[in-house]
């Protein structure tokens, strides 16, 4: 029985003139994480950022766009908004594309149809009166060139027997899909900085696309290069960035859209180990998460899907209670249970093989961060332990086992 | 890979202009403008281009730090110290006036002193660039080449300090450059028609490939490794030379 308050539908457009700290939103099909941070230049000069992030969702559908306005074009923030809003609206209305190629063609056509509106907005944009002549001259030359934006966008349909995902991107903004085993889904070639949508020329370059089943996809993330991260950011990375940006804004505008459809080992990353102990520390809940937003992923009985299909529905934490209320210390709990069941010596987490220990710590951290429910985390931990027992030899203290 | 650090607000590029304002710069070119007017126009254009490359919306990010010295028999600091491109955009580019003699060495000594005082702050920034514009050989103050060689030996992790020379003359090449857009530049083997052009070639750094890429985006076909020497007395060549001074990459370079 799910008690967690979730949002059934909505349309989010993040403001470009202020920061949106890493936030989470529980939906029927998963947890959405998003953030928006202006560059230090924009913060210092009190101007809007060039990125734009918007998404729309219902009980089973989602469309999103993360746009990176090109700074050296005319008002890159303008192109980012036009692409973001136009593309999200268009994606929201589409059926499952027949193929990636057809999807690319359709996206290109949709984007080229936005140029008329784009040119009007560029033409009608009034520059501030106070600009020095040299800056005004530079911007007027840019106006002739047009406004440009790169983007990552996607459409997810998560109802019925064949849930699907369609992703598209233009430019070098990273996009990633991760499966339930923590492996990156091969989405095809990366984009290049020369690929943009232009108000004056439409699509420059090739719209890259991927269309596939949503089965086994645990996470889809799209973000701008202002995050300056190597690889898909883990929760630990996101928390670190949020903490860092509180005192030092990023060099470039940064925005992220990240939908968690199911737990995955790569979702949270390995917890940091304190030097000298060799043991995983208990991750402190990050301050950058607002408490009322730190909701777990909700799995409803009627909507069990993909990696969780076949498991019993689980109970989420009550809305008013802390997300990690039902978390039990692993070391003490396991030791007691094992003693009672086998009469053998108490077992602690440090007795487990490193791989199992790490996976347990990942789940523990996910629960602490509010990215999954404590109940689901406990369930997965129990499955890990029972898998270990079934494989035999993994549990120290048992006959034939080896200490680690 | 050298010369790959992009010019950003946190790691701005230092560009030092050394501008010959000797009396001969008042001579008219074929189009009726004086040399100094052509240079002033080109300087204004490169400032506009730098602003373009630094804008985010209406904000001018301080990607470039600029120093500007005019020299004749004396050296004049035109900006009153190093200014960011945002500050220069506020101030506007100064108009130049022809003066008297040509003490090129004094200008390079000024640049050397400035670099010595700044190099410690530029360890994470792109290699500094000196853009020297002249229309003829020095007639006072001695040979600038030894100073230029010392400067070219100065370095930061991104690479050695770069020197480029814009030689506003029609006497440097046996044949004038007819199409600057398709011109590939001067190599060590290119025949030159004047001894001072030879001197300036030795005072010119090899063109980094990253700069050549940026110039290619502007429509030029300069070959990497060509000397950063731009001889000619047409506005197009002067413009090319000044465009080069603003060609420090502003986005990360992928090898």
Interface residues (C-beta under 8 A of the other chain):
Chain A: X39 X40 X41 X42 X45 X47 X48 X50 X71 X72 X75 X76 X77 X127 X128 X131 X132 X133 X134 X135 X137 X138 X139 X141 X142 X193 X251 X253
Chain B: X8 X9 X10 X44 X47 X48 X49 X51 X52 X53 X55 X56 X57 X58 X59 X60 X61 X88 X89 X90 X92 X93 X250 X251
